[in-house]
Amino acid sequence: MSINSHIQNLKQKHEKLSSEVEQAYKSPALDEFYISQLKKEKLRLKEEISRLSR
């Protein structure tokens, strides 16, 4: 797997997590811990994308 395809894969995962966070906020049973975990994973992906893009 090339670096560019790996970065694209990470970006897709990041977008998917963004959608999950958005849906979690709309849920009547708002789970702050779950949302926090999603956001941490999004940040981890964003940092990895940034690191690989240098």
PDB file of N, CA, C, O and CB in Angstrom:
ATOM      1  N   MET A   1       0.851  -1.178   0.000  1.00  0.00           N
ATOM      2  CA  MET A   1       0.000   0.000   0.000  1.00  0.00           C
ATOM      3  C   MET A   1       0.897   1.241   0.000  1.00  0.00           C
ATOM      4  O   MET A   1       1.786   1.377   0.840  1.00  0.00           O
ATOM      5  CB  MET A   1      -0.968  -0.002   1.231  1.00  0.00           C
ATOM      6  N   SER A   2       0.655   2.123  -0.932  1.00  0.00           N
ATOM      7  CA  SER A   2       1.441   3.354  -0.998  1.00  0.00           C
ATOM      8  C   SER A   2       1.004   4.316   0.109  1.00  0.00           C
ATOM      9  O   SER A   2      -0.067   4.170   0.699  1.00  0.00           O
ATOM     10  CB  SER A   2       1.293   4.023  -2.389  1.00  0.00           C
ATOM     11  N   ILE A   3       1.845   5.280   0.366  1.00  0.00           N
ATOM     12  CA  ILE A   3       1.535   6.263   1.407  1.00  0.00           C
ATOM     13  C   ILE A   3       0.278   7.046   1.041  1.00  0.00           C
ATOM     14  O   ILE A   3      -0.561   7.314   1.901  1.00  0.00           O
ATOM     15  CB  ILE A   3       2.723   7.226   1.619  1.00  0.00           C
ATOM     16  N   ASN A   4       0.148   7.413  -0.232  1.00  0.00           N
ATOM     17  CA  ASN A   4      -1.029   8.179  -0.657  1.00  0.00           C
ATOM     18  C   ASN A   4      -2.317   7.397  -0.451  1.00  0.00           C
ATOM     19  O   ASN A   4      -3.316   7.958  -0.002  1.00  0.00           O
ATOM     20  CB  ASN A   4      -0.899   8.576  -2.120  1.00  0.00           C
ATOM     21  N   SER A   5      -2.304   6.122  -0.770  1.00  0.00           N
ATOM     22  CA  SER A   5      -3.519   5.325  -0.576  1.00  0.00           C
ATOM     23  C   SER A   5      -3.795   5.124   0.910  1.00  0.00           C
ATOM     24  O   SER A   5      -4.950   5.067   1.330  1.00  0.00           O
ATOM     25  CB  SER A   5      -3.392   3.960  -1.284  1.00  0.00           C
ATOM     26  N   HIS A   6      -2.730   5.017   1.704  1.00  0.00           N
ATOM     27  CA  HIS A   6      -2.906   4.893   3.157  1.00  0.00           C
ATOM     28  C   HIS A   6      -3.523   6.179   3.723  1.00  0.00           C
ATOM     29  O   HIS A   6      -4.418   6.126   4.567  1.00  0.00           O
ATOM     30  CB  HIS A   6      -1.543   4.591   3.853  1.00  0.00           C
ATOM     31  N   ILE A   7      -3.043   7.317   3.256  1.00  0.00           N
ATOM     32  CA  ILE A   7      -3.591   8.605   3.701  1.00  0.00           C
ATOM     33  C   ILE A   7      -5.065   8.706   3.306  1.00  0.00           C
ATOM     34  O   ILE A   7      -5.891   9.152   4.102  1.00  0.00           O
ATOM     35  CB  ILE A   7      -2.783   9.790   3.094  1.00  0.00           C
ATOM     36  N   GLN A   8      -5.392   8.297   2.094  1.00  0.00           N
ATOM     37  CA  GLN A   8      -6.793   8.338   1.641  1.00  0.00           C
ATOM     38  C   GLN A   8      -7.666   7.449   2.523  1.00  0.00           C
ATOM     39  O   GLN A   8      -8.785   7.819   2.878  1.00  0.00           O
ATOM     40  CB  GLN A   8      -6.904   7.893   0.161  1.00  0.00           C
ATOM     41  N   ASN A   9      -7.151   6.285   2.868  1.00  0.00           N
ATOM     42  CA  ASN A   9      -7.878   5.371   3.740  1.00  0.00           C
ATOM     43  C   ASN A   9      -8.115   6.012   5.108  1.00  0.00           C
ATOM     44  O   ASN A   9      -9.210   5.913   5.662  1.00  0.00           O
ATOM     45  CB  ASN A   9      -7.109   4.047   3.893  1.00  0.00           C
ATOM     46  N   LEU A  10      -7.098   6.661   5.645  1.00  0.00           N
ATOM     47  CA  LEU A  10      -7.233   7.338   6.938  1.00  0.00           C
ATOM     48  C   LEU A  10      -8.251   8.475   6.854  1.00  0.00           C
ATOM     49  O   LEU A  10      -9.034   8.680   7.782  1.00  0.00           O
ATOM     50  CB  LEU A  10      -5.869   7.881   7.404  1.00  0.00           C
ATOM     51  N   LYS A  11      -8.240   9.208   5.749  1.00  0.00           N
ATOM     52  CA  LYS A  11      -9.203  10.303   5.571  1.00  0.00           C
ATOM     53  C   LYS A  11     -10.633   9.772   5.522  1.00  0.00           C
ATOM     54  O   LYS A  11     -11.549  10.392   6.063  1.00  0.00           O
ATOM     55  CB  LYS A  11      -8.890  11.090   4.287  1.00  0.00           C
ATOM     56  N   GLN A  12     -10.820   8.628   4.876  1.00  0.00           N
ATOM     57  CA  GLN A  12     -12.154   8.021   4.828  1.00  0.00           C
ATOM     58  C   GLN A  12     -12.611   7.609   6.222  1.00  0.00           C
ATOM     59  O   GLN A  12     -13.769   7.814   6.587  1.00  0.00           O
ATOM     60  CB  GLN A  12     -12.160   6.804   3.889  1.00  0.00           C
ATOM     61  N   LYS A  13     -11.705   7.029   6.996  1.00  0.00           N
ATOM     62  CA  LYS A  13     -12.042   6.639   8.370  1.00  0.00           C
ATOM     63  C   LYS A  13     -12.390   7.874   9.200  1.00  0.00           C
ATOM     64  O   LYS A  13     -13.316   7.848  10.010  1.00  0.00           O
ATOM     65  CB  LYS A  13     -10.868   5.866   9.022  1.00  0.00           C
ATOM     66  N   HIS A  14     -11.630   8.963   8.987  1.00  0.00           N
ATOM     67  CA  HIS A  14     -11.874  10.210   9.713  1.00  0.00           C
ATOM     68  C   HIS A  14     -13.267  10.752   9.386  1.00  0.00           C
ATOM     69  O   HIS A  14     -13.997  11.176  10.282  1.00  0.00           O
ATOM     70  CB  HIS A  14     -10.792  11.261   9.367  1.00  0.00           C
ATOM     71  N   GLU A  15     -13.629  10.736   8.110  1.00  0.00           N
ATOM     72  CA  GLU A  15     -14.956  11.205   7.693  1.00  0.00           C
ATOM     73  C   GLU A  15     -16.062  10.339   8.297  1.00  0.00           C
ATOM     74  O   GLU A  15     -17.097  10.849   8.725  1.00  0.00           O
ATOM     75  CB  GLU A  15     -15.068  11.203   6.158  1.00  0.00           C
ATOM     76  N   LYS A  16     -15.834   9.033   8.327  1.00  0.00           N
ATOM     77  CA  LYS A  16     -16.816   8.117   8.910  1.00  0.00           C
ATOM     78  C   LYS A  16     -17.012   8.427  10.394  1.00  0.00           C
ATOM     79  O   LYS A  16     -18.139   8.427  10.890  1.00  0.00           O
ATOM     80  CB  LYS A  16     -16.370   6.646   8.720  1.00  0.00           C
ATOM     81  N   LEU A  17     -15.921   8.688  11.093  1.00  0.00           N
ATOM     82  CA  LEU A  17     -16.021   9.032  12.508  1.00  0.00           C
ATOM     83  C   LEU A  17     -16.749  10.362  12.695  1.00  0.00           C
ATOM     84  O   LEU A  17     -17.506  10.523  13.652  1.00  0.00           O
ATOM     85  CB  LEU A  17     -14.626   9.098  13.143  1.00  0.00           C
ATOM     86  N   SER A  18     -16.528  11.304  11.799  1.00  0.00           N
ATOM     87  CA  SER A  18     -17.237  12.587  11.871  1.00  0.00           C
ATOM     88  C   SER A  18     -18.738  12.363  11.789  1.00  0.00           C
ATOM     89  O   SER A  18     -19.508  12.970  12.533  1.00  0.00           O
ATOM     90  CB  SER A  18     -16.777  13.534  10.742  1.00  0.00           C
ATOM     91  N   SER A  19     -19.142  11.494  10.887  1.00  0.00           N
ATOM     92  CA  SER A  19     -20.566  11.175  10.743  1.00  0.00           C
ATOM     93  C   SER A  19     -21.103  10.490  11.991  1.00  0.00           C
ATOM     94  O   SER A  19     -22.218  10.774  12.429  1.00  0.00           O
ATOM     95  CB  SER A  19     -20.794  10.284   9.517  1.00  0.00           C
ATOM     96  N   GLU A  20     -20.310   9.587  12.564  1.00  0.00           N
ATOM     97  CA  GLU A  20     -20.740   8.891  13.776  1.00  0.00           C
ATOM     98  C   GLU A  20     -20.910   9.860  14.941  1.00  0.00           C
ATOM     99  O   GLU A  20     -21.857   9.743  15.718  1.00  0.00           O
ATOM    100  CB  GLU A  20     -19.734   7.798  14.146  1.00  0.00           C
ATOM    101  N   VAL A  21     -19.990  10.818  15.062  1.00  0.00           N
ATOM    102  CA  VAL A  21     -20.098  11.817  16.132  1.00  0.00           C
ATOM    103  C   VAL A  21     -21.367  12.636  15.939  1.00  0.00           C
ATOM    104  O   VAL A  21     -22.110  12.883  16.889  1.00  0.00           O
ATOM    105  CB  VAL A  21     -18.849  12.746  16.155  1.00  0.00           C
ATOM    106  N   GLU A  22     -21.607  13.052  14.708  1.00  0.00           N
ATOM    107  CA  GLU A  22     -22.805  13.837  14.401  1.00  0.00           C
ATOM    108  C   GLU A  22     -24.069  13.056  14.762  1.00  0.00           C
ATOM    109  O   GLU A  22     -24.992  13.605  15.365  1.00  0.00           O
ATOM    110  CB  GLU A  22     -22.827  14.227  12.909  1.00  0.00           C
ATOM    111  N   GLN A  23     -24.109  11.787  14.396  1.00  0.00           N
ATOM    112  CA  GLN A  23     -25.268  10.944  14.707  1.00  0.00           C
ATOM    113  C   GLN A  23     -25.414  10.748  16.214  1.00  0.00           C
ATOM    114  O   GLN A  23     -26.531  10.744  16.733  1.00  0.00           O
ATOM    115  CB  GLN A  23     -25.143   9.579  14.007  1.00  0.00           C
ATOM    116  N   ALA A  24     -24.300  10.586  16.916  1.00  0.00           N
ATOM    117  CA  ALA A  24     -24.347  10.375  18.365  1.00  0.00           C
ATOM    118  C   ALA A  24     -24.943  11.589  19.070  1.00  0.00           C
ATOM    119  O   ALA A  24     -25.678  11.442  20.046  1.00  0.00           O
ATOM    120  CB  ALA A  24     -22.940  10.082  18.914  1.00  0.00           C
ATOM    121  N   TYR A  25     -24.629  12.795  18.577  1.00  0.00           N
ATOM    122  CA  TYR A  25     -25.199  14.004  19.173  1.00  0.00           C
ATOM    123  C   TYR A  25     -26.704  14.087  18.939  1.00  0.00           C
ATOM    124  O   TYR A  25     -27.421  14.689  19.738  1.00  0.00           O
ATOM    125  CB  TYR A  25     -24.515  15.245  18.605  1.00  0.00           C
ATOM    126  N   LYS A  26     -27.185  13.494  17.863  1.00  0.00           N
ATOM    127  CA  LYS A  26     -28.615  13.526  17.554  1.00  0.00           C
ATOM    128  C   LYS A  26     -29.391  12.448  18.301  1.00  0.00           C
ATOM    129  O   LYS A  26     -30.619  12.496  18.366  1.00  0.00           O
ATOM    130  CB  LYS A  26     -28.827  13.366  16.063  1.00  0.00           C
ATOM    131  N   SER A  27     -28.690  11.494  18.853  1.00  0.00           N
ATOM    132  CA  SER A  27     -29.330  10.373  19.538  1.00  0.00           C
ATOM    133  C   SER A  27     -29.979  10.835  20.839  1.00  0.00           C
ATOM    134  O   SER A  27     -29.412  11.649  21.569  1.00  0.00           O
ATOM    135  CB  SER A  27     -28.308   9.261  19.819  1.00  0.00           C
ATOM    136  N   PRO A  28     -31.176  10.310  21.126  1.00  0.00           N
ATOM    137  CA  PRO A  28     -31.828  10.685  22.387  1.00  0.00           C
ATOM    138  C   PRO A  28     -31.054  10.179  23.609  1.00  0.00           C
ATOM    139  O   PRO A  28     -31.123  10.777  24.683  1.00  0.00           O
ATOM    140  CB  PRO A  28     -33.255  10.139  22.420  1.00  0.00           C
ATOM    141  N   ALA A  29     -30.331   9.095  23.442  1.00  0.00           N
ATOM    142  CA  ALA A  29     -29.532   8.543  24.543  1.00  0.00           C
ATOM    143  C   ALA A  29     -28.078   8.988  24.355  1.00  0.00           C
ATOM    144  O   ALA A  29     -27.203   8.186  24.028  1.00  0.00           O
ATOM    145  CB  ALA A  29     -29.641   6.970  24.596  1.00  0.00           C
ATOM    146  N   LEU A  30     -27.849  10.277  24.568  1.00  0.00           N
ATOM    147  CA  LEU A  30     -26.530  10.865  24.364  1.00  0.00           C
ATOM    148  C   LEU A  30     -25.514  10.215  25.299  1.00  0.00           C
ATOM    149  O   LEU A  30     -25.671  10.268  26.519  1.00  0.00           O
ATOM    150  CB  LEU A  30     -26.573  12.391  24.591  1.00  0.00           C
ATOM    151  N   ASP A  31     -24.488   9.610  24.743  1.00  0.00           N
ATOM    152  CA  ASP A  31     -23.449   8.933  25.517  1.00  0.00           C
ATOM    153  C   ASP A  31     -22.153   9.728  25.389  1.00  0.00           C
ATOM    154  O   ASP A  31     -21.419   9.594  24.410  1.00  0.00           O
ATOM    155  CB  ASP A  31     -23.252   7.456  25.033  1.00  0.00           C
ATOM    156  N   GLU A  32     -21.887  10.552  26.387  1.00  0.00           N
ATOM    157  CA  GLU A  32     -20.718  11.438  26.343  1.00  0.00           C
ATOM    158  C   GLU A  32     -19.408  10.659  26.258  1.00  0.00           C
ATOM    159  O   GLU A  32     -18.474  11.084  25.577  1.00  0.00           O
ATOM    160  CB  GLU A  32     -20.698  12.338  27.572  1.00  0.00           C
ATOM    161  N   PHE A  33     -19.336   9.515  26.948  1.00  0.00           N
ATOM    162  CA  PHE A  33     -18.109   8.718  26.911  1.00  0.00           C
ATOM    163  C   PHE A  33     -17.856   8.198  25.499  1.00  0.00           C
ATOM    164  O   PHE A  33     -16.727   8.254  25.010  1.00  0.00           O
ATOM    165  CB  PHE A  33     -18.193   7.543  27.907  1.00  0.00           C
ATOM    166  N   TYR A  34     -18.891   7.696  24.847  1.00  0.00           N
ATOM    167  CA  TYR A  34     -18.778   7.175  23.481  1.00  0.00           C
ATOM    168  C   TYR A  34     -18.337   8.286  22.525  1.00  0.00           C
ATOM    169  O   TYR A  34     -17.455   8.084  21.690  1.00  0.00           O
ATOM    170  CB  TYR A  34     -20.128   6.566  23.014  1.00  0.00           C
ATOM    171  N   ILE A  35     -18.951   9.444  22.656  1.00  0.00           N
ATOM    172  CA  ILE A  35     -18.595  10.583  21.806  1.00  0.00           C
ATOM    173  C   ILE A  35     -17.143  10.993  22.053  1.00  0.00           C
ATOM    174  O   ILE A  35     -16.411  11.305  21.115  1.00  0.00           O
ATOM    175  CB  ILE A  35     -19.545  11.780  22.069  1.00  0.00           C
ATOM    176  N   SER A  36     -16.742  10.989  23.302  1.00  0.00           N
ATOM    177  CA  SER A  36     -15.363  11.325  23.647  1.00  0.00           C
ATOM    178  C   SER A  36     -14.379  10.358  22.994  1.00  0.00           C
ATOM    179  O   SER A  36     -13.341  10.777  22.480  1.00  0.00           O
ATOM    180  CB  SER A  36     -15.179  11.318  25.165  1.00  0.00           C
ATOM    181  N   GLN A  37     -14.701   9.079  23.014  1.00  0.00           N
ATOM    182  CA  GLN A  37     -13.834   8.076  22.387  1.00  0.00           C
ATOM    183  C   GLN A  37     -13.752   8.285  20.874  1.00  0.00           C
ATOM    184  O   GLN A  37     -12.678   8.172  20.283  1.00  0.00           O
ATOM    185  CB  GLN A  37     -14.346   6.659  22.696  1.00  0.00           C
ATOM    186  N   LEU A  38     -14.890   8.590  20.253  1.00  0.00           N
ATOM    187  CA  LEU A  38     -14.901   8.854  18.814  1.00  0.00           C
ATOM    188  C   LEU A  38     -14.022  10.056  18.478  1.00  0.00           C
ATOM    189  O   LEU A  38     -13.257  10.026  17.514  1.00  0.00           O
ATOM    190  CB  LEU A  38     -16.337   9.093  18.320  1.00  0.00           C
ATOM    191  N   LYS A  39     -14.137  11.104  19.276  1.00  0.00           N
ATOM    192  CA  LYS A  39     -13.356  12.316  19.024  1.00  0.00           C
ATOM    193  C   LYS A  39     -11.860  12.064  19.200  1.00  0.00           C
ATOM    194  O   LYS A  39     -11.046  12.598  18.447  1.00  0.00           O
ATOM    195  CB  LYS A  39     -13.808  13.441  19.957  1.00  0.00           C
ATOM    196  N   LYS A  40     -11.500  11.257  20.185  1.00  0.00           N
ATOM    197  CA  LYS A  40     -10.088  10.921  20.385  1.00  0.00           C
ATOM    198  C   LYS A  40      -9.544  10.144  19.192  1.00  0.00           C
ATOM    199  O   LYS A  40      -8.417  10.378  18.755  1.00  0.00           O
ATOM    200  CB  LYS A  40      -9.904  10.106  21.676  1.00  0.00           C
ATOM    201  N   GLU A  41     -10.339   9.227  18.673  1.00  0.00           N
ATOM    202  CA  GLU A  41      -9.921   8.450  17.507  1.00  0.00           C
ATOM    203  C   GLU A  41      -9.794   9.356  16.280  1.00  0.00           C
ATOM    204  O   GLU A  41      -8.865   9.205  15.487  1.00  0.00           O
ATOM    205  CB  GLU A  41     -10.922   7.305  17.229  1.00  0.00           C
ATOM    206  N   LYS A  42     -10.734  10.300  16.127  1.00  0.00           N
ATOM    207  CA  LYS A  42     -10.650  11.266  15.024  1.00  0.00           C
ATOM    208  C   LYS A  42      -9.353  12.066  15.111  1.00  0.00           C
ATOM    209  O   LYS A  42      -8.673  12.267  14.104  1.00  0.00           O
ATOM    210  CB  LYS A  42     -11.867  12.220  15.041  1.00  0.00           C
ATOM    211  N   LEU A  43      -9.016  12.517  16.303  1.00  0.00           N
ATOM    212  CA  LEU A  43      -7.799  13.297  16.500  1.00  0.00           C
ATOM    213  C   LEU A  43      -6.563  12.457  16.191  1.00  0.00           C
ATOM    214  O   LEU A  43      -5.619  12.945  15.570  1.00  0.00           O
ATOM    215  CB  LEU A  43      -7.732  13.833  17.938  1.00  0.00           C
ATOM    216  N   ARG A  44      -6.565  11.206  16.617  1.00  0.00           N
ATOM    217  CA  ARG A  44      -5.438  10.321  16.344  1.00  0.00           C
ATOM    218  C   ARG A  44      -5.251  10.154  14.833  1.00  0.00           C
ATOM    219  O   ARG A  44      -4.129  10.204  14.329  1.00  0.00           O
ATOM    220  CB  ARG A  44      -5.653   8.945  17.019  1.00  0.00           C
ATOM    221  N   LEU A  45      -6.359   9.956  14.121  1.00  0.00           N
ATOM    222  CA  LEU A  45      -6.292   9.816  12.666  1.00  0.00           C
ATOM    223  C   LEU A  45      -5.791  11.101  12.011  1.00  0.00           C
ATOM    224  O   LEU A  45      -4.963  11.063  11.101  1.00  0.00           O
ATOM    225  CB  LEU A  45      -7.668   9.440  12.102  1.00  0.00           C
ATOM    226  N   LYS A  46      -6.299  12.233  12.480  1.00  0.00           N
ATOM    227  CA  LYS A  46      -5.887  13.524  11.921  1.00  0.00           C
ATOM    228  C   LYS A  46      -4.387  13.745  12.111  1.00  0.00           C
ATOM    229  O   LYS A  46      -3.705  14.226  11.206  1.00  0.00           O
ATOM    230  CB  LYS A  46      -6.679  14.673  12.576  1.00  0.00           C
ATOM    231  N   GLU A  47      -3.881  13.392  13.286  1.00  0.00           N
ATOM    232  CA  GLU A  47      -2.454  13.543  13.552  1.00  0.00           C
ATOM    233  C   GLU A  47      -1.626  12.614  12.670  1.00  0.00           C
ATOM    234  O   GLU A  47      -0.565  13.004  12.182  1.00  0.00           O
ATOM    235  CB  GLU A  47      -2.157  13.270  15.025  1.00  0.00           C
ATOM    236  N   GLU A  48      -2.105  11.386  12.463  1.00  0.00           N
ATOM    237  CA  GLU A  48      -1.380  10.456  11.602  1.00  0.00           C
ATOM    238  C   GLU A  48      -1.385  10.937  10.150  1.00  0.00           C
ATOM    239  O   GLU A  48      -0.374  10.841   9.454  1.00  0.00           O
ATOM    240  CB  GLU A  48      -1.993   9.052  11.698  1.00  0.00           C
ATOM    241  N   ILE A  49      -2.525  11.453   9.703  1.00  0.00           N
ATOM    242  CA  ILE A  49      -2.607  12.004   8.343  1.00  0.00           C
ATOM    243  C   ILE A  49      -1.611  13.151   8.189  1.00  0.00           C
ATOM    244  O   ILE A  49      -0.890  13.232   7.195  1.00  0.00           O
ATOM    245  CB  ILE A  49      -4.053  12.495   8.028  1.00  0.00           C
ATOM    246  N   SER A  50      -1.580  14.018   9.168  1.00  0.00           N
ATOM    247  CA  SER A  50      -0.668  15.159   9.134  1.00  0.00           C
ATOM    248  C   SER A  50       0.787  14.694   9.113  1.00  0.00           C
ATOM    249  O   SER A  50       1.602  15.218   8.354  1.00  0.00           O
ATOM    250  CB  SER A  50      -0.913  16.077  10.341  1.00  0.00           C
ATOM    251  N   ARG A  51       1.099  13.728   9.934  1.00  0.00           N
ATOM    252  CA  ARG A  51       2.469  13.206  10.004  1.00  0.00           C
ATOM    253  C   ARG A  51       2.890  12.589   8.671  1.00  0.00           C
ATOM    254  O   ARG A  51       4.013  12.800   8.214  1.00  0.00           O
ATOM    255  CB  ARG A  51       2.590  12.163  11.130  1.00  0.00           C
ATOM    256  N   LEU A  52       1.996  11.832   8.054  1.00  0.00           N
ATOM    257  CA  LEU A  52       2.320  11.164   6.794  1.00  0.00           C
ATOM    258  C   LEU A  52       2.355  12.125   5.606  1.00  0.00           C
ATOM    259  O   LEU A  52       2.986  11.836   4.589  1.00  0.00           O
ATOM    260  CB  LEU A  52       1.317  10.065   6.526  1.00  0.00           C
ATOM    261  N   SER A  53       1.685  13.252   5.734  1.00  0.00           N
ATOM    262  CA  SER A  53       1.595  14.212   4.627  1.00  0.00           C
ATOM    263  C   SER A  53       2.808  15.126   4.532  1.00  0.00           C
ATOM    264  O   SER A  53       2.934  15.884   3.570  1.00  0.00           O
ATOM    265  CB  SER A  53       0.352  15.050   4.777  1.00  0.00           C
ATOM    266  N   ARG A  54       3.676  15.068   5.484  1.00  0.00           N
ATOM    267  CA  ARG A  54       4.849  15.958   5.486  1.00  0.00           C
ATOM    268  C   ARG A  54       5.808  15.620   4.398  1.00  0.00           C
ATOM    269  O   ARG A  54       6.843  16.272   4.262  1.00  0.00           O
ATOM    270  CB  ARG A  54       5.561  15.901   6.803  1.00  0.00           C
TER     271      ARG A  54
END
